[in-house]
Structure formats: C-alpha cells, structure tokens
C-alpha cells in the first residue's frame, strides 16, 4: 500500500466523532504529539475522500500516502480503520475517546448525523458524499437517524476496541477528564493551560448555519 511514510503513527484514535475529538486534537498537538489527522484534514485534502471511502468499505487504499506526515489520528473516518492503523504501526497506542451513550446520541443527532444523510457538497468535494454514504451504510446500516441503531453501533465499536487492545496499549478517555489521564498515559508533563474545549454542539450547528 505504497512506500513507507516519513512519519509513523504514534497514536491511533478509535473514538467516534462527537466524543470530543476536535478538543483532543488540540490537546495532542499542544503536547507535541501531532500533527493529528481529523475529519477537518480530510476536508482540507479532498483528493483523499475516495481513498477514505475505500478504506471504510474494506477495500484497498493507500494509507501511507493519505497519512503521510501525521503522527496521530482521531475522529471519522480514521477511527473506522483504527485496527488496521494500529497493527500497521508497531508500538503505537490506541486512544478511545468516549462519552455516555445518551450524550453522544444527542450530540450526534444534532450535528453529524444529519450531515451523513443529507449534506450536499460543492464542486471538488463530491468525494465527501461518497465517504459519508459509506459511513452511513456500513457503520450505521443506513439507520443513523434511529437512536437505538446508532447507539448500538457506537457501543459495539467501543466494546470491540476495549476487547481487542491490551490495557497497556489503550487509553479510554472520558469526555471531560482533562489533561491528567492523557499526560500520565503518554508520559508528558501536565500543561498549566486549561484542557481545550472546542466544537460544541452549538458551535457546530452555528458554523453549519453560516454555510
């Protein structure tokens, strides 16, 4: 799947979107553990959308080219191929960002759930629709609008991560836990600054409404 990358992943994020992944991206990069690939980076590199869609579908994709230069991943779509990325990067750690199922559903349903199903993209971003369709169908069975189905997918994903990764290689980080568990796990000093808090539901929907 392409030649070796200049930088290997040291952290593989396995948490679904809406588990504080953008705040975590800011935190990891503040700790010097970035750069971190997040859905934001996918939109900044639209030529990679079809590669990501292939990855989500379990097809061949050029992960080395897509992730060249990144040291960690978070959020969709990378969290859906977390195991492949973890196994392809010996010595990497898995970071599972989580929140309660109820709070995750409320945030998901108000933000990226409707985007998965209905978002329209302009010229140059057509691949985003193909990626979102792949996530909607293969992760949520085409039923992301149904709470029980979406929550079942979320909980099954988290359980599989926890059941697969040895405890020493896995940090389960609950939304709101702050710096301490993160810094302890990665062996870095705790910053004096507050833990980042960005991309709340209200911020997400306000940005969407400005489009």
Secondary structure per residue as TSV (DSSP state, phi and psi in degrees):
chain	resnum	aa	ss	phi	psi
A	1	X	-	360.0	53.2
A	2	X	-	91.0	171.3
A	3	X	S	-77.2	172.6
A	4	X	-	-66.4	142.4
A	5	X	-	-78.9	156.6
A	6	X	S	-67.0	-30.9
A	7	X	S	-128.3	132.1
A	8	X	-	-93.7	155.1
A	9	X	-	-71.2	134.6
A	10	X	S	-105.8	-22.6
A	11	X	E	-133.7	127.5
A	12	X	E	-112.0	112.5
A	13	X	E	-81.0	129.1
A	14	X	-	-111.6	-3.3
A	15	X	-	-79.4	140.6
A	16	X	-	-59.2	158.3
A	17	X	T	-58.1	151.9
A	18	X	T	74.9	27.6
A	19	X	S	-118.0	29.7
A	20	X	S	81.6	26.3
A	21	X	H	-69.0	-33.7
A	22	X	H	-73.2	-36.8
A	23	X	H	-63.5	-40.4
A	24	X	H	-65.5	-37.5
A	25	X	H	-57.7	-47.4
A	26	X	H	-61.7	-39.1
A	27	X	H	-65.7	-48.4
A	28	X	H	-62.1	-41.0
A	29	X	H	-70.0	-33.2
A	30	X	H	-64.5	-34.7
A	31	X	T	-78.9	-1.7
A	32	X	T	82.4	19.0
A	33	X	-	-100.7	2.9
A	34	X	-	-89.3	-170.5
A	35	X	-	-72.4	153.5
A	36	X	E	-118.1	129.2
A	37	X	E	-84.7	129.4
A	38	X	-	-138.1	168.5
A	39	X	H	-53.3	-29.6
A	40	X	H	-56.8	-41.9
A	41	X	H	-67.5	-32.7
A	42	X	H	-61.6	-41.6
A	43	X	H	-70.6	-25.1
A	44	X	H	-78.8	-12.3
A	45	X	T	-131.3	66.3
A	46	X	G	-61.5	-19.8
A	47	X	G	-65.4	-14.5
A	48	X	G	-92.2	-6.1
A	49	X	H	-57.3	-43.3
A	50	X	H	-70.0	-29.5
A	51	X	H	-63.9	-44.8
A	52	X	H	-65.8	-39.2
A	53	X	H	-61.3	-41.1
A	54	X	H	-62.3	-41.8
A	55	X	H	-60.8	-46.0
A	56	X	H	-62.4	-35.2
A	57	X	T	-78.5	-3.3
A	58	X	T	80.0	20.3
A	59	X	-	-96.3	169.9
A	60	X	-	-64.1	138.8
A	61	X	-	-150.1	159.3
A	62	X	-	-95.9	78.5
A	63	X	H	-63.4	-32.1
A	64	X	H	-65.5	-40.8
A	65	X	H	-70.6	-42.0
A	66	X	H	-65.8	-35.7
A	67	X	T	-107.2	15.0
A	68	X	T	-59.1	130.1
A	69	X	T	91.0	-11.6
A	70	X	-	-93.0	145.0
A	71	X	S	-106.9	-14.4
A	72	X	E	-152.4	162.0
A	73	X	E	-130.8	151.7
A	74	X	-	-150.8	160.4
A	75	X	S	71.3	177.5
A	76	X	T	-67.8	149.7
A	77	X	T	-88.1	-10.7
A	78	X	G	-62.3	-31.6
A	79	X	G	-63.3	-19.5
A	80	X	G	-80.9	-13.0
A	81	X	G	-121.8	31.9
A	82	X	H	-57.1	-40.9
A	83	X	H	-67.6	-41.9
A	84	X	H	-59.0	-44.7
A	85	X	H	-67.8	-40.3
A	86	X	H	-62.7	-46.6
A	87	X	H	-69.6	-27.7
A	88	X	H	-80.9	-8.7
A	89	X	S	-128.0	79.8
A	90	X	T	-54.5	136.1
A	91	X	T	90.4	-8.7
A	92	X	-	-72.4	156.2
A	93	X	E	-108.4	152.0
A	94	X	E	-104.6	130.9
A	95	X	E	-115.8	112.8
A	96	X	E	-105.8	104.8
A	97	X	E	-83.9	133.7
A	98	X	E	-140.0	162.4
A	99	X	-	-151.0	171.3
A	100	X	-	-59.6	151.0
A	101	X	H	-59.4	-39.5
A	102	X	H	-65.5	-45.7
A	103	X	H	-70.6	-34.9
A	104	X	H	-61.9	-46.0
A	105	X	H	-61.6	-43.2
A	106	X	H	-61.1	-42.7
A	107	X	H	-69.9	-45.6
A	108	X	H	-60.0	-46.4
A	109	X	H	-67.0	-25.7
A	110	X	H	-90.8	-9.7
A	111	X	T	-127.9	-89.3
A	112	X	H	-80.6	-18.5
A	113	X	H	-57.3	-55.0
A	114	X	H	-61.1	-31.8
A	115	X	H	-64.6	-42.4
A	116	X	H	-57.6	-38.9
A	117	X	H	-87.3	-34.0
A	118	X	H	-128.9	-10.4
A	119	X	-	-60.4	139.3
A	120	X	-	-110.4	141.0
A	121	X	-	-122.7	144.7
A	122	X	-	-79.6	-174.6
A	123	X	T	-55.5	135.9
A	124	X	T	91.0	-14.0
A	125	X	-	-116.5	18.7
A	126	X	H	-59.2	-31.4
A	127	X	H	-63.8	-25.5
A	128	X	H	-62.7	-38.4
A	129	X	H	-64.1	-39.8
A	130	X	H	-66.3	-37.9
A	131	X	H	-65.9	-46.6
A	132	X	H	-62.7	-38.1
A	133	X	H	-62.3	-40.2
A	134	X	H	-64.0	-42.8
A	135	X	H	-64.9	-46.1
A	136	X	H	-58.5	-45.6
A	137	X	H	-77.4	-46.1
A	138	X	H	-86.6	-26.0
A	139	X	H	-93.9	-42.2
A	140	X	H	-110.8	5.3
A	141	X	T	61.0	27.5
A	142	X	T	72.2	14.9
A	143	X	-	-129.6	37.1
A	144	X	T	-66.8	-16.4
A	145	X	T	-78.6	-10.5
A	146	X	S	-99.0	118.3
A	147	X	H	-53.4	-51.6
A	148	X	H	-61.8	-39.7
A	149	X	H	-67.7	-44.3
A	150	X	H	-66.0	-44.2
A	151	X	H	-64.8	-38.7
A	152	X	H	-60.8	-41.5
A	153	X	H	-63.9	-42.5
A	154	X	H	-62.1	-49.1
A	155	X	H	-69.2	-37.9
A	156	X	H	-65.5	-39.8
A	157	X	H	-60.7	-49.3
A	158	X	H	-62.5	-41.4
A	159	X	H	-63.5	-39.8
A	160	X	H	-64.2	-40.4
A	161	X	H	-60.9	-50.0
A	162	X	H	-63.0	-37.8
A	163	X	H	-74.9	-19.3
A	164	X	H	-96.1	-39.8
A	165	X	S	-92.3	129.9
A	166	X	-	-58.5	144.1
A	167	X	G	-52.6	-35.4
A	168	X	G	-70.0	-16.0
A	169	X	G	-106.2	4.2
A	170	X	E	-128.5	130.2
A	171	X	E	-114.9	120.2
A	172	X	E	-95.5	112.3
A	173	X	E	-110.0	110.4
A	174	X	E	-75.2	134.8
A	175	X	T	-52.4	128.5
A	176	X	T	95.3	-0.3
A	177	X	-	-76.5	-16.9
A	178	X	-	77.5	-162.6
A	179	X	H	-71.9	-37.6
A	180	X	H	-56.9	-52.3
A	181	X	H	-64.0	-34.3
A	182	X	H	-66.3	-48.6
A	183	X	H	-69.3	-37.2
A	184	X	H	-62.7	-45.3
A	185	X	H	-63.9	-41.7
A	186	X	H	-94.7	1.5
A	187	X	T	66.2	42.6
A	188	X	-	-126.6	156.3
A	189	X	-	-66.0	150.6
A	190	X	-	-79.1	122.9
A	191	X	-	-65.9	157.7
A	192	X	S	-80.6	-21.2
A	193	X	S	-72.4	152.1
A	194	X	-	-61.6	151.7
A	195	X	-	-62.7	138.9
A	196	X	-	-59.7	147.3
A	197	X	-	-141.5	100.5
A	198	X	-	-136.4	163.2
A	199	X	-	62.9	44.5
A	200	X	-	-63.7	169.8
A	201	X	H	-56.8	-43.8
A	202	X	H	-65.8	-37.7
A	203	X	H	-66.9	-41.2
A	204	X	H	-61.7	-49.7
A	205	X	H	-69.1	-32.7
A	206	X	H	-65.2	-42.3
A	207	X	H	-64.6	-38.7
A	208	X	H	-64.7	-39.4
A	209	X	H	-69.7	-20.8
A	210	X	T	-82.9	-8.0
A	211	X	-	-64.8	360.0
